[in-house]
Amino acid sequence: DHDCKTGAFYENALEFSVNFQIYIIVVVLNSKDFDANSRMLILYGMLSDFLHNRVHKYTLENQSQPEYVNKINFYIYPTSNMQTVGLINLGTKYSNHAYSASVAFNASVKTIEILKEEHKIARKYN
């Protein structure tokens, strides 16, 4: 589930969210490289497909407390549309220009600490 109550702290759970930005920069190889902008859009499409309505779930064992298991769920969703800057000046030895775009995201994270026995019982019925 991704209905986290941001900033809530419980005895065995922690929920919070993090805002972050991903930048996509595609280098223009030469003056005849007309596909650079298309490559940027393809990368953005692949990133969007990867993140679209996904809940990532992990289970970790705690080495210092072997009787407990930590379940971590996080849900990442965009908080803005793709913002394109257009052609930017790089001034590197490989290329002078690149296309740039960025997208803002929010990650809602929920961690729960569970006794291993309770986790085994819950896994059996879920």
N, CA, C and O of each residue as an XYZ file, in Angstrom:
504
protein
N       0.846     -1.179      0.000
C       0.000      0.000      0.000
C       0.883      1.232      0.000
O       2.007      1.184      0.501
N       0.402      2.327     -0.547
C       1.197      3.548     -0.575
C       0.471      4.705      0.104
O       0.715      5.866     -0.224
N      -0.416      4.399      1.045
C      -1.124      5.443      1.785
C      -0.374      5.753      3.072
O      -0.885      5.517      4.167
N       0.820      6.275      2.941
C       1.641      6.581      4.107
C       1.154      7.861      4.770
O       0.790      8.825      4.096
N       1.153      7.859      6.083
C       0.862      9.063      6.851
C       2.207      9.716      7.143
O       2.879      9.361      8.112
N       2.590     10.655      6.315
C       3.919     11.229      6.352
C       4.259     11.796      7.721
O       3.481     12.542      8.315
N       5.443     11.425      8.210
C       5.931     11.951      9.474
C       5.384     11.261     10.695
O       5.662     11.694     11.813
N       4.620     10.208     10.528
C       4.039      9.512     11.678
C       5.043      8.506     12.226
O       5.710      7.806     11.464
N       5.149      8.438     13.547
C       6.041      7.499     14.206
C       5.217      6.631     15.138
O       4.418      7.138     15.926
N       5.408      5.331     15.050
C       4.702      4.391     15.898
C       5.741      3.556     16.632
O       6.943      3.736     16.434
N       5.282      2.655     17.469
C       6.207      1.830     18.233
C       7.078      0.966     17.322
O       8.269      0.795     17.582
N       6.497      0.428     16.268
C       7.253     -0.473     15.401
C       7.257     -0.042     13.929
O       7.636     -0.831     13.064
N       6.842      1.191     13.634
C       6.764      1.639     12.238
C       7.239      3.082     12.105
O       7.170      3.871     13.048
N       7.717      3.396     10.925
C       8.156      4.752     10.602
C       7.680      5.054      9.190
O       7.885      4.254      8.277
N       7.047      6.207      9.008
C       6.579      6.627      7.691
C       7.076      8.038      7.417
O       6.989      8.914      8.277
N       7.594      8.250      6.221
C       8.056      9.581      5.838
C       8.056      9.682      4.320
O       7.886      8.680      3.624
N       8.246     10.889      3.812
C       8.353     11.063      2.362
C       9.535     11.969      2.043
O       9.943     12.804      2.850
N      10.068     11.779      0.848
C      11.235     12.522      0.384
C      10.925     13.073     -1.001
O      10.466     12.338     -1.876
N      11.175     14.358     -1.201
C      11.045     14.969     -2.524
C      12.422     14.991     -3.183
O      13.420     15.297     -2.531
N      12.475     14.667     -4.473
C      13.743     14.703     -5.183
C      13.496     15.003     -6.658
O      12.368     14.926     -7.146
N      14.567     15.341     -7.345
C      14.492     15.716     -8.753
C      15.472     14.863     -9.548
O      16.600     14.636     -9.110
N      15.043     14.394    -10.713
C      15.920     13.646    -11.615
C      16.146     14.494    -12.862
O      15.202     14.994    -13.474
N      17.419     14.645    -13.225
C      17.793     15.403    -14.418
C      18.240     14.436    -15.508
O      18.981     13.489    -15.246
N      17.789     14.681    -16.714
C      18.208     13.894    -17.877
C      18.972     14.841    -18.794
O      18.434     15.851    -19.247
N      20.225     14.508    -19.060
C      21.061     15.333    -19.934
C      21.560     14.451    -21.076
O      22.178     13.411    -20.849
N      21.286     14.878    -22.294
C      21.692     14.122    -23.481
C      22.654     14.987    -24.286
O      22.311     16.088    -24.717
N      23.847     14.476    -24.478
C      24.901     15.209    -25.185
C      24.632     15.189    -26.692
O      24.293     14.153    -27.265
N      24.791     16.357    -27.316
C      24.710     16.471    -28.776
C      26.101     16.138    -29.305
O      27.069     16.840    -29.010
N      26.195     15.066    -30.084
C      27.507     14.568    -30.513
C      28.190     15.478    -31.526
O      29.390     15.730    -31.420
N      27.434     15.973    -32.509
C      27.995     16.887    -33.513
C      26.847     17.676    -34.134
O      25.690     17.511    -33.749
N      27.172     18.525    -35.089
C      26.144     19.396    -35.683
C      25.101     18.623    -36.488
O      24.032     19.156    -36.783
N      25.397     17.379    -36.843
C      24.436     16.573    -37.606
C      23.654     15.605    -36.717
O      22.923     14.753    -37.222
N      23.805     15.733    -35.402
C      23.113     14.842    -34.452
C      21.715     15.393    -34.174
O      21.505     16.137    -33.216
N      20.766     15.015    -35.028
C      19.395     15.510    -34.891
C      18.558     14.640    -33.956
O      17.417     14.990    -33.653
N      19.100     13.517    -33.493
C      18.344     12.589    -32.653
C      18.529     12.826    -31.157
O      17.924     12.116    -30.354
N      19.338     13.792    -30.762
C      19.627     13.998    -29.341
C      18.357     14.291    -28.545
O      18.157     13.719    -27.473
N      17.508     15.159    -29.048
C      16.268     15.481    -28.331
C      15.356     14.255    -28.239
O      14.707     14.036    -27.216
N      15.307     13.460    -29.305
C      14.502     12.229    -29.293
C      15.033     11.240    -28.269
O      14.250     10.568    -27.597
N      16.369     11.138    -28.137
C      16.959     10.237    -27.134
C      16.553     10.654    -25.727
O      16.295      9.802    -24.877
N      16.495     11.963    -25.475
C      16.083     12.459    -24.165
C      14.635     12.059    -23.885
O      14.315     11.632    -22.776
N      13.769     12.193    -24.873
C      12.362     11.830    -24.695
C      12.196     10.325    -24.494
O      11.336      9.895    -23.726
N      13.010      9.524    -25.177
C      12.963      8.069    -24.995
C      13.391      7.702    -23.576
O      12.761      6.860    -22.937
N      14.464      8.333    -23.078
C      14.906      8.080    -21.698
C      13.826      8.463    -20.693
O      13.582      7.733    -19.733
N      13.182      9.603    -20.912
C      12.100     10.025    -20.027
C      10.948      9.017    -20.063
O      10.380      8.686    -19.022
N      10.605      8.533    -21.248
C       9.542      7.535    -21.377
C       9.876      6.250    -20.641
O       9.012      5.665    -19.990
N      11.131      5.804    -20.740
C      11.552      4.588    -20.039
C      11.486      4.782    -18.527
O      11.049      3.886    -17.805
N      11.917      5.948    -18.044
C      11.847      6.249    -16.613
C      10.402      6.282    -16.139
O      10.085      5.741    -15.080
N       9.529      6.905    -16.905
C       8.107      6.979    -16.542
C       7.474      5.597    -16.493
O       6.716      5.292    -15.572
N       7.780      4.758    -17.481
C       7.242      3.394    -17.495
C       7.721      2.596    -16.293
O       6.959      1.824    -15.710
N       8.985      2.781    -15.920
C       9.552      2.052    -14.792
C       8.891      2.451    -13.476
O       8.638      1.598    -12.625
N       8.612      3.738    -13.305
C       8.089      4.232    -12.029
C       6.570      4.263    -11.945
O       6.032      4.436    -10.852
N       5.863      4.105    -13.050
C       4.412      4.297    -13.066
C       3.686      3.332    -12.128
O       3.736      2.116    -12.314
N       3.012      3.888    -11.118
C       2.190      3.134    -10.162
C       2.892      1.905     -9.592
O       2.319      0.817     -9.560
N       4.106      2.078     -9.154
C       4.860      0.959     -8.596
C       5.036      1.119     -7.097
O       5.334      2.205     -6.599
N       4.848      0.031     -6.401
C       5.190     -0.040     -4.987
C       6.353     -1.016     -4.893
O       6.245     -2.164     -5.323
N       7.454     -0.562     -4.337
C       8.634     -1.404     -4.185
C       8.638     -1.945     -2.760
O       8.558     -1.171     -1.806
N       8.730     -3.268     -2.604
C       8.672     -3.898     -1.285
C       9.940     -4.708     -1.043
O      10.377     -5.480     -1.896
N      10.521     -4.515      0.145
C      11.727     -5.241      0.532
C      11.561     -5.761      1.952
O      10.870     -5.151      2.767
N      12.195     -6.887      2.244
C      12.240     -7.434      3.597
C      13.706     -7.608      3.962
O      14.458     -8.273      3.248
N      14.110     -7.007      5.081
C      15.501     -7.057      5.522
C      15.584     -7.693      6.901
O      14.719     -7.477      7.749
N      16.626     -8.473      7.116
C      16.859     -9.040      8.440
C      17.865     -8.167      9.163
O      18.829     -7.685      8.568
N      17.632     -7.967     10.453
C      18.487     -7.132     11.280
C      19.541     -8.013     11.948
O      19.198     -8.903     12.726
N      20.816     -7.775     11.652
C      21.893     -8.590     12.215
C      22.037     -8.395     13.722
O      22.377     -9.338     14.437
N      21.785     -7.190     14.209
C      21.929     -6.931     15.645
C      20.734     -7.441     16.449
O      20.860     -7.690     17.648
N      19.576     -7.599     15.803
C      18.385     -8.147     16.455
C      17.810     -9.234     15.550
O      16.853     -8.977     14.819
N      18.374    -10.444     15.584
C      17.964    -11.484     14.636
C      16.523    -11.960     14.797
O      16.002    -12.635     13.910
N      15.877    -11.628     15.894
C      14.483    -12.056     16.080
C      13.497    -11.144     15.348
O      12.301    -11.435     15.304
N      13.992    -10.040     14.773
C      13.131     -9.089     14.066
C      13.412     -9.075     12.568
O      14.513     -9.396     12.122
N      12.390     -8.695     11.803
C      12.475     -8.500     10.359
C      11.963     -7.093     10.069
O      10.985     -6.656     10.675
N      12.609     -6.380      9.152
C      12.156     -5.048      8.754
C      11.550     -5.117      7.363
O      12.202     -5.560      6.417
N      10.305     -4.680      7.238
C       9.640     -4.601      5.933
C       9.664     -3.145      5.497
O       9.278     -2.254      6.253
N      10.118     -2.912      4.279
C      10.205     -1.550      3.743
C       9.387     -1.488      2.459
O       9.611     -2.269      1.534
N       8.441     -0.559      2.408
C       7.645     -0.303      1.205
C       7.890      1.141      0.791
O       7.863      2.041      1.630
N       8.130      1.365     -0.491
C       8.154      2.753     -0.939
C       7.469      2.883     -2.284
O       7.543      2.010     -3.148
N       6.793      4.028     -2.418
C       6.004      4.340     -3.603
C       6.539      5.645     -4.168
O       6.565      6.660     -3.472
N       6.962      5.628     -5.416
C       7.525      6.821     -6.056
C       6.559      7.304     -7.124
O       6.104      6.529     -7.966
N       6.250      8.598     -7.079
C       5.351      9.159     -8.089
C       5.813     10.568     -8.463
O       6.396     11.270     -7.636
N       5.553     10.986     -9.712
C       5.982     12.318    -10.147
C       5.108     13.406     -9.530
O       3.902     13.228     -9.359
N       5.729     14.527     -9.200
C       4.981     15.677     -8.684
C       4.996     16.836     -9.675
O       4.443     17.902     -9.405
N       5.633     16.622    -10.824
C       5.620     17.638    -11.882
C       5.688     16.931    -13.230
O       6.006     15.745    -13.314
N       5.386     17.673    -14.263
C       5.595     17.171    -15.615
C       7.059     17.381    -15.986
O       7.798     18.049    -15.263
N       7.469     16.818    -17.096
C       8.840     17.008    -17.543
C       9.050     18.480    -17.904
O       8.275     19.062    -18.662
N      10.100     19.063    -17.353
C      10.466     20.448    -17.639
C      11.697     20.427    -18.539
O      12.765     19.980    -18.122
N      11.549     20.907    -19.768
C      12.701     20.924    -20.673
C      13.334     22.303    -20.683
O      12.644     23.323    -20.706
N      14.640     22.314    -20.667
C      15.386     23.564    -20.720
C      15.757     23.877    -22.159
O      15.974     25.035    -22.517
N      15.827     22.848    -22.974
C      16.248     23.031    -24.357
C      17.735     22.796    -24.488
O      18.324     22.048    -23.707
N      18.337     23.424    -25.461
C      19.758     23.251    -25.730
C      20.571     24.068    -24.729
O      20.370     25.274    -24.593
N      21.494     23.401    -24.029
C      22.350     24.099    -23.060
C      23.800     24.023    -23.523
O      24.164     23.156    -24.317
N      24.614     24.931    -23.025
C      26.031     24.999    -23.366
C      26.836     24.193    -22.359
O      26.730     24.430    -21.156
N      27.641     23.242    -22.829
C      28.468     22.429    -21.941
C      29.907     22.905    -21.887
O      30.462     23.123    -20.810
N      30.500     23.064    -23.049
C      31.892     23.485    -23.104
C      32.862     22.398    -22.665
O      33.889     22.706    -22.059
N      32.565     21.137    -22.955
C      33.491     20.050    -22.629
C      34.310     19.701    -23.863
O      34.038     20.206    -24.953
N      35.309     18.843    -23.699
C      36.128     18.467    -24.856
C      35.398     17.513    -25.794
O      35.820     17.330    -26.936
N      34.296     16.894    -25.324
C      33.547     15.958    -26.164
C      32.433     16.640    -26.951
O      32.148     16.266    -28.089
N      31.807     17.643    -26.339
C      30.699     18.317    -27.006
C      30.474     19.680    -26.369
O      30.773     19.887    -25.193
N      29.947     20.601    -27.158
C      29.646     21.925    -26.626
C      28.193     22.081    -26.211
O      27.849     23.035    -25.513
N      27.331     21.152    -26.632
C      25.906     21.316    -26.378
C      25.267     20.027    -25.872
O      25.772     18.925    -26.088
N      24.126     20.211    -25.186
C      23.336     19.066    -24.712
C      21.898     19.526    -24.515
O      21.628     20.716    -24.352
N      20.989     18.570    -24.534
C      19.599     18.841    -24.179
C      19.401     18.417    -22.735
O      19.971     17.423    -22.285
N      18.586     19.180    -22.013
C      18.382     18.893    -20.600
C      16.897     18.929    -20.254
O      16.139     19.746    -20.776
N      16.501     18.025    -19.363
C      15.124     17.989    -18.855
C      15.175     17.537    -17.404
O      16.143     16.911    -16.971
N      14.125     17.859    -16.656
C      14.065     17.413    -15.264
C      12.627     17.083    -14.890
O      11.677     17.582    -15.494
N      12.491     16.230    -13.881
C      11.187     15.829    -13.358
C      11.304     15.748    -11.845
O      12.276     15.202    -11.324
N      10.311     16.292    -11.134
C      10.281     16.219     -9.671
C       9.468     15.000     -9.242
O       8.449     14.675     -9.851
N       9.928     14.332     -8.187
C       9.269     13.134     -7.675
C       9.099     13.219     -6.169
O       9.745     14.022     -5.497
N       8.217     12.375     -5.657
C       8.054     12.182     -4.217
C       8.124     10.688     -3.955
O       7.508      9.893     -4.663
N       8.876     10.317     -2.936
C       8.942      8.911     -2.516
C       8.346      8.818     -1.120
O       8.860      9.424     -0.179
N       7.269      8.066     -0.984
C       6.671      7.807      0.322
C       7.225      6.479      0.817
O       7.135      5.461      0.129
N       7.796      6.499      2.010
C       8.477      5.326      2.551
C       7.797      4.892      3.841
O       7.458      5.719      4.688
N       7.604      3.586      3.979
C       7.002      3.023      5.189
C       7.848      1.830      5.616
O       8.028      0.887      4.844
N       8.367      1.866      6.839
C       9.126      0.737      7.368
C       8.415      0.201      8.601
O       7.905      0.964      9.421
N       8.390     -1.118      8.721
C       7.738     -1.773      9.856
C       8.689     -2.829     10.396
O       9.262     -3.612      9.639
N       8.851     -2.841     11.714
C       9.662     -3.864     12.369
C       8.723     -4.926     12.932
O       7.814     -4.610     13.700
N       8.940     -6.190     12.550
C       8.036     -7.280     12.917
C       8.856     -8.421     13.518
O       9.973     -8.691     13.076
N       8.297     -9.083     14.521
C       8.918    -10.303     15.029
C       8.908    -11.353     13.930
O       7.923    -11.456     13.198
N       9.970    -12.133     13.790
C      10.071    -13.112     12.706
C       8.913    -14.097     12.703
O       8.408    -14.443     11.636
N       8.488    -14.552     13.857
C       7.392    -15.523     13.927
C       6.105    -14.928     13.362
O       5.388    -15.596     12.617
N       5.807    -13.669     13.712
C       4.613    -13.001     13.181
C       4.721    -12.846     11.667
O       3.726    -12.978     10.954
N       5.933    -12.564     11.176
C       6.159    -12.399      9.737
C       5.904    -13.715      9.001
O       5.299    -13.711      7.928
N       6.357    -14.842      9.562
C       6.132    -16.153      8.937
C       4.648    -16.472      8.866
O       4.171    -16.984      7.854
N       3.910    -16.173      9.939
C       2.465    -16.430      9.960
C       1.762    -15.554      8.926
O       0.905    -16.038      8.187
N       2.118    -14.266      8.866
C       1.491    -13.335      7.916
C       1.789    -13.754      6.477
O       0.902    -13.681      5.626
N       3.020    -14.191      6.186
C       3.384    -14.630      4.833
C       2.595    -15.859      4.414
O       2.259    -16.030      3.242
N       2.305    -16.712      5.389
C       1.574    -17.942      5.106
C       0.164    -17.647      4.612
O      -0.359    -18.375      3.770
N      -0.459    -16.581      5.129
C      -1.849    -16.264      4.788
C      -1.989    -15.160      3.750
O      -3.108    -14.867      3.330
N      -0.901    -14.540      3.324
C      -0.984    -13.453      2.330
C      -0.424    -13.870      1.012
O      -0.416    -13.081      0.067
